[in-house]
Amino acid sequence: MDLREFKALTMDCYGTLIDWETGIWNALQPLLSAGGLTIGREEALQTFGRFESDQQAATPSLRYSALLAVVHARLAAHWGVATQADLHDRFGGSVPDWPAFPDSAEALAYLARHFKLVILSNIDNASFAASRRKLGIAFDAVYTAEDIGSYKPSPRNFTYLLARADIDLKLAPDQILHVAQSLFHDHVPAAKAGLARCWIDRRAGLAGSGATAVPAEWPQPDFRFTSLGALAEAHRAAMT
């Protein structure tokens, strides 16, 4: 399989382009401080990831910023921290503060010269608007959980993606490469949808799964890179 075969990259955002684990960890500090807790980063992220996935399955139409506030309240209860509702709301509104990975903007600027770029994200539109400014490009299309009414890994999100890519961008499934970090949220359902896949393995070399669960069984990706910059470099090399 050759990167030059594709006309579009459909991309996860949080975990792939935006460093959501650092963003989450930073946004959890007021809660951890309020409880005098000494929970480590990996334990906190794994607990967050478990609660977030459960909440997304339970309330698929809840806007992501509101869902984050609910997850924060659940974390406070789980860790035995009594706190005010405004702290939950602050966590729910923290997405605009989550940083982009250092390579994301430059890699996207290069890739945008060769592919249509489409976002498929478990996010709400207002939160993504702030993240888009960090990434520095205009995407050809953006499809969010708020638009779709469900969260990945629901197959509904990929059915929606393929239908809208056909209508909006005249793209057939075999012209699309899905680019994502999360095996759980993206690679398993994308493979079932028949999409070629590129794994941006942002946690390469780190122990544990962080904020994203690793499924017991998952399909091997067609491409694997440890950063979006490495994907851009591989494409540049293929073009020479």
Residue, then its C-alpha position, 0 to 999 in steps of 0.5 A: m500500500d502506498l501513501r500516494e494512493f489516497k486523496a483524503l486523510t480523515m483524522d481523529c483530533y484529540g490524542t492524534l493532533i491535540d495532546w489530550e493526555t497533557g490537557i486532561w492531566n493539567a485540567l485535573q490538577p485543581l481536583l487533585s489539589a483539592g483532595g490532597l491526592t498524590i495519584g500519578r499521571e498514568e493512573a489518573l489518565q486510565t481512570f479518566g479514560r474508563f469513566e469517559s468511555d462509560q459515559q459516552a456509551a451511556t449518554p451518546s447525545l450529550r455535548y462533549s463539554a457537558l460530558l467532561a463535567v459529568v466525568h469530572a464529578r464522577l472522578a471526584a466521587h470516585w476519589g472521595v473529593a468534595t468539591q463545588a460544581d463550578l470545578h466540574d464546569r471548569f474541567g468541561g470547558s478546558v478543551p481550548d487549553w489543551p495543547a497541540f502536539p509540537d509537530s501537528a501544525e507543520a505536518l498538517a500544513y504539508l499534508a494539506r497540499h496533497f490531501k483533503l483533510v477531514i476531522l472525525s472527532n468525539i468533540d463538540n463544535a465550540s470546543f473544536a473551534a478553539s483547537r482548530r486555531k492551534l492547528g492553523i489550517a482550514f480543514d475540508a470538512v469537520y464531523t463531530a460527535e455533536d453533529i452525529g449524535s454518538y461517540k466513537p467507537s460507535p459504527r454510526n460515526f463511521t457510517y456518517l463519515l463515509a456518507r458525508a465524504d461522498i456527498d460533501l467531497k465526492l470521496a469513495p471509501d478506497q480514496i480515504l486513509h483514516v489517521a488516528q492514535s486510538l485503537f479503541h475509538d478509531h482503528v477497530p471501527a474504521a477497519k469494520a467500515g472498510l477503511a485503510r488506516c494509519w496509526i499515529d502511535r503517540r504513546a510509543g515506548l510508554a507503559g500502560s494505555g493512558a487515557t485511551a483503552v487498548p482493545a484485547e484484539w485489534p486489527q493491524p494498521d496499514f501504516r504506523f508512525t509515532s508522530l504526524g510529522a513522521l507521516a508527512e516525512a514518509h509522504r515527502a520521501a515517497m514523492t521524491 
